[in-house]
């Protein structure tokens, strides 16, 4: 991995020896082996704004980087180190323990949310949830991040897709897509620019920024 590293998103524990950008944040200019994963056969990776996830051939999911919105899937963020903005981060890859009973087959990341699909066709989501991008309509029980927005700290199954066999997923900044084995696509999350592929944007609820979204997966 290489590039910006201030939030631990590269998975390299030693950032002190890295060069600094114009804002004095560390970065890695050329590809460097993520040593903690060198004994694992990685088959897929995905990145958010400042976090990274990697899927192993055994179906284990690893995450690292910025975790202020729960996007890493690790519950005890208060024990993590903090970056210069006071946000918790995980500096090296760590197994998402909550998913260990499942064999993950497909992964995706949005800006601050993460999706995992299992071999049984179930979809799990976690991270930022203010725009409905997690597919959980009721966020009233969610904790709130430092800006007051709801987030889901641990992987949680999308119950509205439980009757579907999901085979793949993809994410935008604040929206999510799910592909079924039958070839159908479901979308949910922010819809300000028509990215959900549904026509009734005007009837959608709006978030705190007055942007339309749908928290329930739509075919």
ZIBELZI-V268612 format. One record per residue. RES is the residue in three letters. PHI is phi as a letter, one per 40 degrees, with the letter a starting at -180 (none if undefined). Layout:
BEGIN
res->(RES;RES)
phi->(PHI;PHI)
END
This chain:
BEGIN
res->(UNK;UNK;UNK;UNK;UNK;UNK;UNK;UNK;UNK;UNK;UNK;UNK;UNK;UNK;UNK;UNK;UNK;UNK;UNK;UNK;UNK;UNK;UNK;UNK;UNK;UNK;UNK;UNK;UNK;UNK;UNK;UNK;UNK;UNK;UNK;UNK;UNK;UNK;UNK;UNK;UNK;UNK;UNK;UNK;UNK;UNK;UNK;UNK;UNK;UNK;UNK;UNK;UNK;UNK;UNK;UNK;UNK;UNK;UNK;UNK;UNK;UNK;UNK;UNK;UNK;UNK;UNK;UNK;UNK;UNK;UNK;UNK;UNK;UNK;UNK;UNK;UNK;UNK;UNK;UNK;UNK;UNK;UNK;UNK;UNK;UNK;UNK;UNK;UNK;UNK;UNK;UNK;UNK;UNK;UNK;UNK;UNK;UNK;UNK;UNK;UNK;UNK;UNK;UNK;UNK;UNK;UNK;UNK;UNK;UNK;UNK;UNK;UNK;UNK;UNK;UNK;UNK;UNK;UNK;UNK;UNK;UNK;UNK;UNK;UNK;UNK;UNK;UNK;UNK;UNK;UNK;UNK;UNK;UNK;UNK;UNK;UNK;UNK;UNK;UNK;UNK;UNK;UNK;UNK;UNK;UNK;UNK;UNK;UNK;UNK;UNK;UNK;UNK;UNK;UNK;UNK;UNK;UNK;UNK;UNK;UNK;UNK;UNK;UNK;UNK;UNK;UNK;UNK;UNK;UNK;UNK;UNK;UNK;UNK;UNK;UNK;UNK;UNK;UNK;UNK;UNK;UNK;UNK;UNK;UNK;UNK;UNK;UNK;UNK;UNK;UNK;UNK;UNK;UNK;UNK;UNK;UNK;UNK;UNK;UNK;UNK;UNK;UNK;UNK;UNK;UNK;UNK;UNK;UNK;UNK;UNK;UNK;UNK;UNK;UNK;UNK;UNK;UNK;UNK)
phi->(none;a;h;c;b;c;b;g;c;c;g;b;c;c;b;c;c;c;c;b;c;c;c;g;c;c;a;b;c;b;d;b;d;c;c;c;b;c;c;b;c;c;b;a;b;a;b;b;c;a;b;b;b;b;b;c;c;c;g;c;b;b;b;a;h;c;b;c;b;g;c;c;g;b;c;c;c;c;c;c;c;b;c;c;c;g;c;c;a;b;c;b;d;a;c;c;c;c;c;d;c;b;c;c;b;a;b;a;b;c;d;a;b;b;b;b;b;b;c;c;g;c;b;b;b;a;h;c;b;c;b;g;c;c;g;b;c;c;b;c;c;c;c;b;c;c;c;g;c;c;a;b;c;b;d;b;c;c;c;c;b;c;c;b;b;c;b;a;a;a;b;b;d;b;b;b;b;b;b;c;c;c;g;c;b;b;b;a;h;c;b;d;b;g;c;c;g;b;c;c;c;c;c;c;c;b;c;c;c;g;b;c;a;b;c;b;d;b;c)
END
